[in-house]
Structures are given as structure tokens and as C-alpha cells.
Amino acid sequence: MSPGRKTGKLRNCSKNLSAAQMKQEQRESHMRRSIVVICTLVLLGLGR
């Protein structure tokens, strides 16, 4: 495999990893917001 092709594959892998990390951070952020909303509703007695 040529060095240029390896570099391209590495860039592609790096880009895919960055995208996966961003998606994971978005999911975690959504979960935290959801937990805050649920806890707030429970504390206010609106979760019934």
C-alpha cells in the first residue's frame, strides 16, 4: 500500500472516530437533560 493511500485511510479513520465521539457526546448530553427534566417533574409532583 502506498504512503499516500495509508495517509488517506488514516484521515478517514480519524474523521470517523471524531464523528462517533461527537454522536456519543450528544447522546450523553441528551440523557443528562432528560434526567434533569424527569427529576424536576418528580420533585414537583408532576410525574404521576
C-alpha positions as CSV (number, residue, x, y, z in Angstrom):
1,M,0.0,0.0,0.0
2,S,1.4,3.4,-0.9
3,P,2.1,6.0,1.7
4,G,-0.5,8.4,0.2
5,R,-3.2,5.7,0.4
6,K,-2.3,4.9,4.1
7,T,-2.5,8.6,4.9
8,G,-5.9,8.8,3.3
9,K,-7.1,5.8,5.2
10,L,-5.8,7.2,8.5
11,R,-7.5,10.5,7.8
12,N,-10.8,8.7,7.1
13,C,-10.5,6.6,10.3
14,S,-9.7,9.8,12.3
15,K,-12.8,11.5,10.8
16,N,-15.0,8.5,11.6
17,L,-13.7,8.4,15.2
18,S,-14.4,12.1,15.6
19,A,-17.9,11.7,14.3
20,A,-18.5,8.8,16.6
21,Q,-17.2,10.7,19.6
22,M,-19.4,13.7,18.8
23,K,-22.5,11.5,18.5
24,Q,-21.7,9.8,21.9
25,E,-21.3,13.3,23.5
26,Q,-24.7,14.3,22.0
27,R,-26.4,11.2,23.3
28,E,-24.8,11.7,26.8
29,S,-25.9,15.4,26.8
30,H,-29.5,14.4,25.9
31,M,-29.5,11.8,28.6
32,R,-28.4,14.3,31.2
33,R,-31.1,16.8,30.1
34,S,-33.7,14.1,30.2
35,I,-32.7,13.1,33.7
36,V,-32.9,16.7,34.9
37,V,-36.4,17.1,33.4
38,I,-37.6,13.8,34.9
39,C,-36.2,14.6,38.4
40,T,-37.7,18.1,38.3
41,L,-41.1,16.7,37.4
42,V,-40.9,14.1,40.2
43,L,-39.8,16.8,42.7
44,L,-42.7,19.0,41.7
45,G,-45.1,16.1,41.9
46,L,-46.0,16.2,38.2
47,G,-44.6,12.9,37.3
48,R,-47.8,11.0,38.0
